[in-house]
Amino acid sequence: MRKSLHEVQEIDRYIFHRMPPTDRLVFRARMILQPELKEKVRLQRKTHVFLRWCSRKEKKDELTSLYTRLMNDTTFHTTIHAIFSR
């Protein structure tokens, strides 16, 4: 288990450019020699993209909910309307 966690962390350091240049070169060479490592990097990148997408959707849903609640609050709506009507 520890070895796979270490590998995930190492791949993250590579993906997010947190690896010294010499280590990056060695890592790239390992990906050439180990196609399964290259595939793990590809899948981990896709996972990060998916997580960012889910996070954005969640935030958008939260903001939409907040907007709806605020616009349905007559006091808030009236106050905002008064501010921007001046």
N, CA and C atoms as an extended XYZ file, in Angstrom:
258
Properties=species:S:1:pos:R:3:atomname:S:1:resname:S:1:resid:I:1 pbc="F F F"
N         0.827       -1.199        0.000 N   MET     1
C         0.000        0.000        0.000 CA  MET     1
C         0.869        1.260        0.000 C   MET     1
N         1.894        1.259        0.806 N   ARG     2
C         2.757        2.429        0.888 CA  ARG     2
C         3.435        2.736       -0.435 C   ARG     2
N         3.819        1.686       -1.143 N   LYS     3
C         4.498        1.876       -2.425 CA  LYS     3
C         3.573        2.561       -3.424 C   LYS     3
N         2.300        2.163       -3.461 N   SER     4
C         1.371        2.789       -4.405 CA  SER     4
C         1.094        4.239       -4.016 C   SER     4
N         1.017        4.527       -2.714 N   LEU     5
C         0.824        5.909       -2.269 CA  LEU     5
C         2.026        6.751       -2.675 C   LEU     5
N         3.205        6.206       -2.498 N   HIS     6
C         4.419        6.923       -2.901 CA  HIS     6
C         4.392        7.201       -4.404 C   HIS     6
N         3.947        6.216       -5.175 N   GLU     7
C         3.886        6.385       -6.627 CA  GLU     7
C         2.879        7.475       -7.013 C   GLU     7
N         1.730        7.497       -6.359 N   VAL     8
C         0.716        8.531       -6.622 CA  VAL     8
C         1.288        9.912       -6.304 C   VAL     8
N         1.980       10.024       -5.189 N   GLN     9
C         2.579       11.313       -4.813 CA  GLN     9
C         3.654       11.729       -5.811 C   GLN     9
N         4.439       10.773       -6.252 N   GLU    10
C         5.488       11.073       -7.227 CA  GLU    10
C         4.876       11.538       -8.554 C   GLU    10
N         3.821       10.871       -8.977 N   ILE    11
C         3.146       11.268      -10.218 CA  ILE    11
C         2.566       12.676      -10.065 C   ILE    11
N         1.970       12.959       -8.909 N   ASP    12
C         1.441       14.314       -8.662 CA  ASP    12
C         2.556       15.360       -8.742 C   ASP    12
N         3.695       15.058       -8.143 N   ARG    13
C         4.820       16.009       -8.218 CA  ARG    13
C         5.217       16.242       -9.672 C   ARG    13
N         5.193       15.194      -10.478 N   TYR    14
C         5.519       15.330      -11.900 CA  TYR    14
C         4.455       16.162      -12.617 C   TYR    14
N         3.191       15.814      -12.403 N   ILE    15
C         2.089       16.501      -13.087 CA  ILE    15
C         2.067       17.989      -12.756 C   ILE    15
N         2.278       18.320      -11.482 N   PHE    16
C         2.169       19.710      -11.036 CA  PHE    16
C         3.521       20.435      -11.023 C   PHE    16
N         4.511       19.869      -11.705 N   HIS    17
C         5.832       20.494      -11.860 CA  HIS    17
C         6.463       20.850      -10.519 C   HIS    17
N         6.371       19.944       -9.579 N   ARG    18
C         6.981       20.153       -8.258 CA  ARG    18
C         8.205       19.255       -8.082 C   ARG    18
N         8.765       18.844       -9.194 N   MET    19
C         9.909       17.950       -9.203 CA  MET    19
C        11.102       18.727       -9.742 C   MET    19
N        12.262       18.562       -9.153 N   PRO    20
C        13.454       19.221       -9.718 CA  PRO    20
C        13.665       18.775      -11.169 C   PRO    20
N        14.245       19.625      -12.000 N   PRO    21
C        14.420       19.307      -13.427 CA  PRO    21
C        15.114       17.963      -13.681 C   PRO    21
N        16.136       17.656      -12.898 N   THR    22
C        16.833       16.380      -13.123 CA  THR    22
C        15.923       15.192      -12.801 C   THR    22
N        15.133       15.312      -11.741 N   ASP    23
C        14.198       14.236      -11.393 CA  ASP    23
C        13.125       14.092      -12.461 C   ASP    23
N        12.705       15.210      -13.050 N   ARG    24
C        11.709       15.155      -14.132 CA  ARG    24
C        12.256       14.375      -15.327 C   ARG    24
N        13.511       14.621      -15.651 N   LEU    25
C        14.126       13.897      -16.767 CA  LEU    25
C        14.174       12.397      -16.482 C   LEU    25
N        14.545       12.039      -15.272 N   VAL    26
C        14.602       10.627      -14.895 CA  VAL    26
C        13.195       10.025      -14.948 C   VAL    26
N        12.217       10.781      -14.460 N   PHE    27
C        10.834       10.300      -14.464 CA  PHE    27
C        10.348       10.094      -15.899 C   PHE    27
N        10.666       11.022      -16.777 N   ARG    28
C        10.272       10.877      -18.194 CA  ARG    28
C        10.915        9.641      -18.818 C   ARG    28
N        12.172        9.413      -18.475 N   ALA    29
C        12.858        8.217      -18.992 CA  ALA    29
C        12.170        6.954      -18.474 C   ALA    29
N        11.768        6.962      -17.208 N   ARG    30
C        11.044        5.810      -16.648 CA  ARG    30
C         9.726        5.582      -17.379 C   ARG    30
N         9.039        6.678      -17.755 N   MET    31
C         7.777        6.528      -18.489 CA  MET    31
C         8.012        5.901      -19.862 C   MET    31
N         9.147        6.217      -20.482 N   ILE    32
C         9.464        5.613      -21.782 CA  ILE    32
C         9.724        4.113      -21.605 C   ILE    32
N        10.440        3.792      -20.542 N   LEU    33
C        10.803        2.390      -20.316 CA  LEU    33
C         9.660        1.571      -19.706 C   LEU    33
N         8.735        2.258      -19.027 N   GLN    34
C         7.624        1.560      -18.351 CA  GLN    34
C         6.298        2.128      -18.849 C   GLN    34
N         5.741        1.554      -19.900 N   PRO    35
C         4.475        2.058      -20.441 CA  PRO    35
C         3.341        2.085      -19.405 C   PRO    35
N         3.375        1.185      -18.438 N   GLU    36
C         2.332        1.184      -17.399 CA  GLU    36
C         2.428        2.445      -16.527 C   GLU    36
N         3.628        2.956      -16.313 N   LEU    37
C         3.795        4.211      -15.572 CA  LEU    37
C         3.219        5.365      -16.383 C   LEU    37
N         3.503        5.365      -17.675 N   LYS    38
C         2.953        6.416      -18.548 CA  LYS    38
C         1.427        6.395      -18.513 C   LYS    38
N         0.845        5.213      -18.504 N   GLU    39
C        -0.617        5.084      -18.434 CA  GLU    39
C        -1.148        5.572      -17.089 C   GLU    39
N        -0.436        5.290      -16.011 N   LYS    40
C        -0.845        5.774      -14.683 CA  LYS    40
C        -0.831        7.305      -14.639 C   LYS    40
N         0.177        7.902      -15.269 N   VAL    41
C         0.261        9.376      -15.320 CA  VAL    41
C        -0.939        9.919      -16.100 C   VAL    41
N        -1.241        9.298      -17.221 N   ARG    42
C        -2.378        9.744      -18.041 CA  ARG    42
C        -3.688        9.656      -17.243 C   ARG    42
N        -3.882        8.545      -16.553 N   LEU    43
C        -5.115        8.361      -15.778 CA  LEU    43
C        -5.189        9.320      -14.585 C   LEU    43
N        -4.046        9.568      -13.960 N   GLN    44
C        -4.039       10.499      -12.827 CA  GLN    44
C        -4.344       11.917      -13.298 C   GLN    44
N        -3.841       12.296      -14.458 N   ARG    45
C        -4.185       13.611      -15.030 CA  ARG    45
C        -5.689       13.708      -15.260 C   ARG    45
N        -6.266       12.654      -15.858 N   LYS    46
C        -7.704       12.649      -16.116 CA  LYS    46
C        -8.486       12.752      -14.807 C   LYS    46
N        -8.003       12.086      -13.773 N   THR    47
C        -8.654       12.145      -12.461 CA  THR    47
C        -8.651       13.566      -11.922 C   THR    47
N        -7.522       14.260      -12.043 N   HIS    48
C        -7.443       15.652      -11.570 CA  HIS    48
C        -8.397       16.553      -12.359 C   HIS    48
N        -8.490       16.344      -13.657 N   VAL    49
C        -9.407       17.135      -14.482 CA  VAL    49
C       -10.846       16.887      -14.026 C   VAL    49
N       -11.177       15.630      -13.803 N   PHE    50
C       -12.530       15.283      -13.357 CA  PHE    50
C       -12.843       15.918      -12.002 C   PHE    50
N       -11.894       15.874      -11.084 N   LEU    51
C       -12.118       16.460       -9.759 CA  LEU    51
C       -12.317       17.973       -9.847 C   LEU    51
N       -11.529       18.642      -10.703 N   ARG    52
C       -11.716       20.093      -10.878 CA  ARG    52
C       -13.095       20.381      -11.463 C   ARG    52
N       -13.511       19.573      -12.431 N   TRP    53
C       -14.832       19.758      -13.047 CA  TRP    53
C       -15.928       19.588      -12.001 C   TRP    53
N       -15.836       18.551      -11.178 N   CYS    54
C       -16.847       18.310      -10.135 CA  CYS    54
C       -16.876       19.463       -9.143 C   CYS    54
N       -15.715       19.948       -8.798 N   SER    55
C       -15.631       21.054       -7.846 CA  SER    55
C       -16.279       22.308       -8.414 C   SER    55
N       -16.024       22.609       -9.687 N   ARG    56
C       -16.628       23.793      -10.309 CA  ARG    56
C       -18.142       23.655      -10.361 C   ARG    56
N       -18.627       22.464      -10.694 N   LYS    57
C       -20.066       22.250      -10.772 CA  LYS    57
C       -20.689       22.426       -9.393 C   LYS    57
N       -20.029       21.894       -8.378 N   GLU    58
C       -20.537       22.030       -7.007 CA  GLU    58
C       -20.592       23.504       -6.609 C   GLU    58
N       -19.541       24.262       -6.904 N   LYS    59
C       -19.521       25.697       -6.573 CA  LYS    59
C       -20.602       26.447       -7.346 C   LYS    59
N       -20.764       26.114       -8.609 N   LYS    60
C       -21.792       26.768       -9.413 CA  LYS    60
C       -23.172       26.493       -8.820 C   LYS    60
N       -23.415       25.250       -8.420 N   ASP    61
C       -24.701       24.901       -7.809 CA  ASP    61
C       -24.922       25.672       -6.509 C   ASP    61
N       -23.862       25.804       -5.710 N   GLU    62
C       -23.960       26.566       -4.458 CA  GLU    62
C       -24.291       28.031       -4.738 C   GLU    62
N       -23.600       28.614       -5.717 N   LEU    63
C       -23.840       30.022       -6.050 CA  LEU    63
C       -25.248       30.235       -6.607 C   LEU    63
N       -25.715       29.304       -7.420 N   THR    64
C       -27.068       29.401       -7.963 CA  THR    64
C       -28.090       29.341       -6.848 C   THR    64
N       -27.868       28.443       -5.906 N   SER    65
C       -28.771       28.319       -4.757 CA  SER    65
C       -28.771       29.598       -3.922 C   SER    65
N       -27.604       30.144       -3.665 N   LEU    66
C       -27.495       31.385       -2.900 CA  LEU    66
C       -28.186       32.531       -3.629 C   LEU    66
N       -27.948       32.655       -4.920 N   TYR    67
C       -28.585       33.699       -5.719 CA  TYR    67
C       -30.113       33.586       -5.637 C   TYR    67
N       -30.617       32.378       -5.787 N   THR    68
C       -32.067       32.159       -5.734 CA  THR    68
C       -32.624       32.558       -4.374 C   THR    68
N       -31.944       32.141       -3.303 N   ARG    69
C       -32.412       32.495       -1.952 CA  ARG    69
C       -32.400       34.008       -1.748 C   ARG    69
N       -31.327       34.663       -2.197 N   LEU    70
C       -31.229       36.112       -2.005 CA  LEU    70
C       -32.274       36.864       -2.822 C   LEU    70
N       -32.490       36.448       -4.037 N   MET    71
C       -33.463       37.145       -4.884 CA  MET    71
C       -34.900       36.904       -4.427 C   MET    71
N       -35.121       35.835       -3.702 N   ASN    72
C       -36.463       35.573       -3.162 CA  ASN    72
C       -36.692       36.269       -1.825 C   ASN    72
N       -35.646       36.806       -1.240 N   ASP    73
C       -35.751       37.561        0.011 CA  ASP    73
C       -36.112       38.998       -0.363 C   ASP    73
N       -37.327       39.412       -0.050 N   THR    74
C       -37.811       40.729       -0.487 CA  THR    74
C       -36.975       41.880        0.078 C   THR    74
N       -36.509       41.762        1.312 N   THR    75
C       -35.700       42.832        1.899 CA  THR    75
C       -34.402       43.004        1.118 C   THR    75
N       -33.726       41.899        0.866 N   PHE    76
C       -32.472       41.961        0.116 CA  PHE    76
C       -32.721       42.490       -1.291 C   PHE    76
N       -33.731       41.951       -1.935 N   HIS    77
C       -34.049       42.353       -3.310 CA  HIS    77
C       -34.345       43.853       -3.386 C   HIS    77
N       -35.119       44.338       -2.461 N   THR    78
C       -35.479       45.760       -2.432 CA  THR    78
C       -34.236       46.626       -2.199 C   THR    78
N       -33.398       46.204       -1.248 N   THR    79
C       -32.171       46.942       -0.933 CA  THR    79
C       -31.245       47.006       -2.142 C   THR    79
N       -31.018       45.878       -2.792 N   ILE    80
C       -30.149       45.845       -3.957 CA  ILE    80
C       -30.711       46.697       -5.083 C   ILE    80
N       -32.006       46.592       -5.291 N   HIS    81
C       -32.650       47.378       -6.330 CA  HIS    81
C       -32.489       48.875       -6.048 C   HIS    81
N       -32.638       49.258       -4.782 N   ALA    82
C       -32.498       50.663       -4.401 CA  ALA    82
C       -31.066       51.144       -4.620 C   ALA    82
N       -30.107       50.327       -4.310 N   ILE    83
C       -28.686       50.711       -4.451 CA  ILE    83
C       -28.367       50.971       -5.926 C   ILE    83
N       -28.802       50.076       -6.793 N   PHE    84
C       -28.425       50.186       -8.196 CA  PHE    84
C       -29.364       51.030       -9.034 C   PHE    84
N       -30.422       51.518       -8.427 N   SER    85
C       -31.364       52.386       -9.148 CA  SER    85
C       -30.981       53.853       -9.040 C   SER    85
N       -30.075       54.165       -8.184 N   ARG    86
C       -29.690       55.554       -7.948 CA  ARG    86
C       -28.908       56.138       -9.079 C   ARG    86
